[in-house]
Amino acid sequence: MSQDNLIKLQCTETGRIGYYTRKNKKKNTEKLELKKFNPDLRRHTLHREMKK
């Protein structure tokens, strides 16, 4: 994976960084928000892009 396009996804409820993904920063300027599974809470929660 290229380090330039790599972003962290942080859970909004626990603050845990659980996922890493890629994003085209030229086409998508807004912050990425995805519903992902949180193993601590054992359910799907909203994860937001955070700074490196």
C-alpha positions as CSV (number, residue, x, y, z in Angstrom):
1,M,0.0,0.0,0.0
2,S,1.2,3.5,-0.8
3,Q,1.7,5.6,2.3
4,D,0.5,8.7,0.6
5,N,-3.1,7.5,0.2
6,L,-3.3,5.7,3.6
7,I,-5.8,7.0,6.2
8,K,-6.8,5.9,9.6
9,L,-10.5,5.3,10.6
10,Q,-11.3,6.0,14.3
11,C,-14.5,4.9,16.0
12,T,-16.7,7.8,17.1
13,E,-17.9,5.9,20.2
14,T,-14.8,4.4,21.7
15,G,-12.0,6.4,20.0
16,R,-10.2,3.2,19.0
17,I,-8.4,3.1,15.7
18,G,-9.4,-0.1,14.1
19,Y,-9.1,0.2,10.4
20,Y,-6.8,1.6,7.7
21,T,-7.9,2.3,4.2
22,R,-7.0,4.2,1.0
23,K,-8.5,7.4,-0.4
24,N,-8.0,9.5,-3.5
25,K,-7.4,12.9,-1.8
26,K,-7.6,14.8,-5.1
27,K,-11.2,13.6,-5.9
28,N,-12.5,13.3,-2.3
29,T,-11.7,16.3,-0.3
30,E,-14.2,15.8,2.6
31,K,-13.5,13.4,5.5
32,L,-14.5,9.8,5.0
33,E,-17.2,8.3,7.2
34,L,-18.0,4.6,7.1
35,K,-20.0,2.2,9.2
36,K,-17.6,-0.6,10.3
37,F,-17.7,-3.4,12.9
38,N,-16.2,-2.6,16.3
39,P,-15.1,-5.8,18.1
40,D,-15.1,-4.1,21.5
41,L,-18.8,-3.1,21.3
42,R,-19.7,-6.1,19.1
43,R,-21.7,-4.0,16.7
44,H,-21.4,-1.7,13.7
45,T,-20.5,1.9,14.6
46,L,-19.6,5.0,12.6
47,H,-15.9,5.4,11.9
48,R,-14.4,8.7,10.7
49,E,-11.1,9.6,9.0
50,M,-8.6,11.1,11.4
51,K,-5.2,12.9,10.9
52,K,-2.1,10.9,10.5
